[in-house]
Amino acid sequence: MRNPFSLAAPADAISRPPSALDVIADRTFYGLAWASTFFILVLVALILWRIAGQALPAIQDYGPGFLFGTAWDVQKEQFGILPQIWGTLYSSLLALLIGGFFGITVAIFLTQDFLPPRLAGLFRTTIEMLAAIPSVVFGLWGIFVVIPALRPVAEFLHDHLGWIPFFGTSLSGPGLLPAAIVLAIMILPTIAAISQDALQLVPYRTKEAAYGMGTTRWEAILKVMVPTAAGGIFGGLVLGFGRALGETMALAMLVGNSNQISLSLFSPANTLASLLASNFPEAGQVERHALMYAALMLLAITLVVNVAGTALLALTTRRMTGKS
């Protein structure tokens, strides 16, 4: 007699053909999935249509020169976003380098038995809580903690290594490096969480096989575990980079909102998202069209980054699996 409390399904329930209810449920779920996908595509298309329609007058007036101009003068109706594009990409890349390194490191320590399970769970919860902190709080923390802490280091580097372009200016207030550090902390939970999932999906037998080949612990992690989970880790980096490109409030408070192009880590800069947040509330009709043009370019940059990331991820996966 079969135990009625047993969780295992009987053999005949597994082997029998699907019932009419199963077929209806499967087709309903299939239809809802397609409908949701279609709805998302339509929504994105409507957003692009609306922004492009508002930006069309500026596109007609300024053309491609808008992307290479460096002035943003409302009185003269001269608009260009090259400094903002530079600041967006520079700050996001710096944040990705910092946040990516620490995010992957955290994922390794939390999944490779370096910490007791309870302590690892505590650290995991703490890191996940960073994602719930509002952006403006990060901005205030950057103003009152990060900038004062970095100022002595920046002065020392500028005084002794000022001939290097990265240290060519001093840190008088907001600048690229404080903004990048805060931005790195903001994208850290995303990169760490996805990297942890990717590492946990690697079969434990893979690690045992590496030990059986005579590798050390770090060799097994860095030469076997991380490369095997590279696809998921790279996906986390792409998502973190996309988050960094669109961040607004913290960047607006910390980057300095200065339309200049500089390699110095301590010089103020500007980003596309910060430009939109700072100028849109008081913008007139002409400036509003220019801001919509800038928003369209930000969407285009984000789209290019995600498509390039997806293509690189697919290429990496094919090379690792040996598929053509």
For each residue, the residues with C-beta under 8 A, 3 or more apart:
1:
2: 6 10
3: 6
4:
5:
6: 2 3
7:
8:
9: 13 14
10: 2 13 14
11: 14 15
12: 15 16
13: 9 10 16
14: 9 10 11
15: 11 12
16: 12 13
17:
18: 22 23 26
19: 22 23
20: 23 24
21: 24 25
22: 18 19 25 26
23: 18 19 20 26 27
24: 20 21 27 28
25: 21 22 28 29
26: 18 22 23 29 30
27: 23 24 30 31
28: 24 25 31 32
29: 25 26 32 33
30: 26 27 33 34
31: 27 28 34 35
32: 28 29 35 36
33: 29 30 36 37
34: 30 31 37 38
35: 31 32 38 39
36: 32 33 39 40
37: 33 34 40 41
38: 34 35 41 42
39: 35 36 42 43
40: 36 37 43 44
41: 37 38 44 45
42: 38 39 45 46
43: 39 40 46 47
44: 40 41 47 48
45: 41 42 48 49
46: 42 43 49 50
47: 43 44 50 51
48: 44 45 51 52 296 299
49: 45 46 52 53
50: 46 47 53 54
51: 47 48 54 55 292 295 296 299
52: 48 49 55 56 296
53: 49 50 56
54: 50 51 288 289 292
55: 51 52 58 59 289 292 293 295 296
56: 52 53 59 60 289
57: 60 61 289
58: 55 61 62 66 79 289 290 292 293
59: 55 56 62 63 66 293
60: 56 57 63
61: 57 58 289
62: 58 59 65 66 69 79 80 290 293
63: 59 60 66
64: 67 68
65: 62 68 69 80
66: 58 59 62 63 69 79 80 81 290 293
67: 64 80 81 82 85 297
68: 64 65 80 82
69: 62 65 66 78 79 80 81 82
70: 80 82 83 259 261
71: 76 78 79 80 259
72: 78 79 80 81 259 275
73: 76 77 78 79
74: 77 283 284 286 287
75:
76: 71 73
77: 73 74 286
78: 69 71 72 73
79: 58 62 66 69 71 72 73 287 290 293
80: 62 65 66 67 68 69 70 71 72 83
81: 66 67 69 72 84 85 272 275 293 294 297
82: 67 68 69 70 85 86 261
83: 70 80 86 87 258 259 260 261 269 270
84: 81 87 88 259 270 271 272 274 275 294
85: 67 81 82 88 89 272 297 301
86: 82 83 89 90 261 269
87: 83 84 90 91 176 255 269 270 271 272 274
88: 84 85 91 92 245 271 272 273 298 301
89: 85 86 92 93 301
90: 86 87 93 94 176 269
91: 87 88 94 95 176 179 180 183 244 251 255 269 271
92: 88 89 95 96 183 241 244 245
93: 89 90 96 97 241
94: 90 91 97 98 176 177 180 183 184 265
95: 91 92 98 99 180 181 183 184 186 187 240 244
96: 92 93 99 100 184 187 237 240 241 244
97: 93 94 100 101 184
98: 94 95 101 102 180 181 184
99: 95 96 102 103 183 184 185 186 187 188 191 240 244
100: 96 97 103 104 191 237 240
101: 97 98 104 105
102: 98 99 105 106 184 188 192
103: 99 100 106 107 187 188 190 191 192 195 236 240
104: 100 101 107 108 191 192 195 226 233
105: 101 102 108 109
106: 102 103 109 110 123 127 188 192 195
107: 103 104 110 111 191 192 195 196 198 199 233
108: 104 105 111 112 114 195 199 221 225 226
109: 105 106 112 114 115 120 123
110: 106 107 114 115 120 123 124 192 196
111: 107 108 196 199 200
112: 108 109 199 217 221 225
113:
114: 108 109 110 120
115: 109 110 119 120 123
116: 119 120
117: 120 121
118: 121 122
119: 115 116 122 123
120: 109 110 114 115 116 117 123 124
121: 117 118 124 125
122: 118 119 125 126
123: 106 109 110 115 119 120 126 127
124: 110 120 121 127 128 196
125: 121 122 128 129
126: 122 123 129 130
127: 106 123 124 130 188 189 192 193
128: 124 125 131 132 189 193
129: 125 126 132 133
130: 126 127 133 185 186 188 189
131: 128 189 190
132: 128 129
133: 129 130 137 138
134: 137 138
135: 138 139 186 247 248 249 250
136: 139 140 249 250 253
137: 133 134 140 141
138: 133 134 135 141 142 182 185 186 250
139: 135 136 142 143 182 249 250 252 253 254
140: 136 137 143 144 253
141: 137 138 144 145 146 182
142: 138 139 145 146 147 178 179 181 182 250 253 254
143: 139 140 146 147 174 253 254
144: 140 141 147 148
145: 141 142 148 149
146: 141 142 143 149 150 178 181 182 254
147: 142 143 144 150 151 171 173 174 175 178 254
148: 144 145 151
149: 145 146 152 153
150: 146 147 153 154 171 177 178 181
151: 147 148 154 155 171
152: 149 155 156
153: 149 150 156 157
154: 150 151 157 158 167 170 171 175 177 265 266
155: 151 152 158 159 170 171
156: 152 153 159 160
157: 153 154 160 161 162 167
158: 154 155 161 162 167 168 169 170 171 266
159: 155 156 162
160: 156 157
161: 157 158 164 167
162: 157 158 159 167 168
163: 168
164: 161 167 168
165: 168 263 264
166: 263 264 265
167: 154 157 158 161 162 164 264 265 266
168: 158 162 163 164 165 262 263 264 267
169: 158 262 264 266 267
170: 154 155 158 266
171: 147 150 151 154 155 158 175 177 178 266
172: 175
173: 147 256 268
174: 143 147 178 179 253 254 255 256 257 268
175: 147 154 171 172 178 179 254 255 256 264 265 266 267 268 269
176: 87 90 91 94 179 180 255 256 264 265 266 267 268 269
177: 94 150 154 171 180 181 265 266
178: 142 146 147 150 171 174 175 181 182 254
179: 91 142 174 175 176 182 183 250 251 254 255 256 269
180: 91 94 95 98 176 177 183 184 265
181: 95 98 142 146 150 177 178 184 185
182: 138 139 141 142 146 178 179 185 186 250 254
183: 91 92 94 95 99 179 180 186 187 244 247 250 251
184: 94 95 96 97 98 99 102 180 181 187 188
185: 99 130 138 181 182 188
186: 95 99 130 135 138 182 183 243 244 247 250
187: 95 96 99 103 183 184 190 191 240 241 243 244
188: 99 102 103 106 127 130 184 185 191 192 240
189: 127 128 130 131 192 193
190: 103 131 187 193 194 236 239 240 243
191: 99 100 103 104 107 187 188 194 195 236 237 239 240
192: 102 103 104 106 107 110 127 188 189 195 196 236
193: 127 128 189 190 196 197 236
194: 190 191 197 198 232 233 235 236 239
195: 103 104 106 107 108 191 192 198 199 229 232 233 236
196: 107 110 111 124 192 193 199 200
197: 193 194 200 201 232
198: 107 194 195 201 202 229 231 232 233 235 236
199: 107 108 111 112 195 196 202 225 226 229 232 233
200: 111 196 197
201: 197 198 229 232
202: 198 199 206 207 225 228 229
203: 206 207
204: 207 208
205: 208 209
206: 202 203 209 210 224 225 228
207: 202 203 204 210 211 220 224 225
208: 204 205 211 212
209: 205 206 212 213 224
210: 206 207 213 215 219 220 223 224 225
211: 207 208 214 215 220
212: 208 209
213: 209 210
214: 211
215: 210 211 219 220 223 224
216: 219 220
217: 112 220 221
218: 221 222
219: 210 215 216 222 223 224
220: 207 210 211 215 216 217 223 224 225
221: 108 112 217 218 224 225 226
222: 218 219 225 226
223: 210 215 219 220 226 227
224: 206 207 209 210 215 219 220 221 227 228
225: 108 112 199 202 206 207 210 220 221 222 228 229
226: 104 108 199 221 222 223 229 230 233
227: 223 224 230 320
228: 202 206 224 225 320
229: 195 198 199 201 202 225 226 232 233
230: 226 227 233 234 316 320
231: 198 234 235 313 316 317 320
232: 194 195 197 198 199 201 229 235 236
233: 104 107 194 195 198 199 226 229 230 236 237
234: 230 231 237 238 309 312 313 316
235: 194 198 231 232 238 239 309 313
236: 103 190 191 192 193 194 195 198 232 233 239 240
237: 96 100 191 233 234 240 241 309
238: 234 235 241 242 305 306 309 310 313
239: 190 191 194 235 236 242 243
240: 95 96 99 100 103 187 188 190 191 236 237 243 244
241: 92 93 96 187 237 238 244 245 305 309
242: 238 239 245 246 302 305 306
243: 186 187 190 239 240 246 247
244: 91 92 95 96 99 183 186 187 240 241 247
245: 88 92 241 242 273 298 301 302 305
246: 242 243 273 298 302
247: 135 183 186 243 244 250 251 273
248: 135 251 252 273 274 276 277
249: 135 136 139 252 253 277
250: 135 136 138 139 142 179 182 183 186 247 253 254
251: 91 179 183 247 248 254 255 271 273 274
252: 139 248 249 255 257 273 274 277 278
253: 136 139 140 142 143 174 249 250
254: 139 142 143 146 147 174 175 178 179 182 250 251
255: 87 91 174 175 176 179 251 252 268 269 270 271 274
256: 173 174 175 176 179 267 268 269 270
257: 174 252 268 270 274 275 278
258: 83 267 268 269 270
259: 70 71 72 83 84 270
260: 83 267 268 269 270
261: 70 82 83 86
262: 168 169 267 269
263: 165 166 168
264: 165 166 167 168 169 175 176 267
265: 94 154 166 167 175 176 177 180
266: 154 158 167 169 170 171 175 176 177
267: 168 169 175 176 256 258 260 262 264
268: 173 174 175 176 255 256 257 258 260
269: 83 86 87 90 91 175 176 179 255 256 258 260 262
270: 83 84 87 255 256 257 258 259 260 274 275
271: 84 87 88 91 251 255 274 275
272: 81 84 85 87 88 275 276 294 295 297 298 301
273: 88 245 246 247 248 251 252 276 277 298
274: 84 87 248 251 252 255 257 270 271 277 278
275: 72 81 84 257 270 271 272 278 279 291 294
276: 248 272 273 279 280 291 294 295 298
277: 248 249 252 273 274 280
278: 252 257 274 275
279: 275 276 282 283 287 291
280: 276 277 283 288 291
281:
282: 279
283: 74 279 280 287 288 291
284: 74 287 288
285: 288 289
286: 74 77 289 290
287: 74 79 279 283 284 290 291
288: 54 280 283 284 285 291 292
289: 54 55 56 57 58 61 285 286 292 293
290: 58 62 66 79 286 287 293 294
291: 275 276 279 280 283 287 288 294 295
292: 51 54 55 58 288 289 295 296
293: 55 58 59 62 66 79 81 289 290 296 297
294: 81 84 272 275 276 290 291 297 298
295: 51 55 272 276 291 292 298 299
296: 48 51 52 55 292 293 299 300
297: 67 81 85 272 293 294 300 301
298: 88 245 246 272 273 276 294 295 301 302
299: 48 51 295 296 302 303
300: 296 297 303 304
301: 85 88 89 245 272 297 298 304 305
302: 242 245 246 298 299 305 306
303: 299 300 306 307
304: 300 301 307 308
305: 238 241 242 245 301 302 308 309
306: 238 242 302 303 309 310
307: 303 304 310 311
308: 304 305 311 312
309: 234 235 237 238 241 305 306 312 313
310: 238 306 307 313 314
311: 307 308 314 315
312: 234 308 309 315 316
313: 231 234 235 238 309 310 316 317
314: 310 311 317 318
315: 311 312 318 319
316: 230 231 234 312 313 319 320
317: 231 313 314 320 321
318: 314 315 321 322 323 324
319: 315 316 322
320: 227 228 230 231 316 317
321: 317 318
322: 318 319
323: 318
324: 318
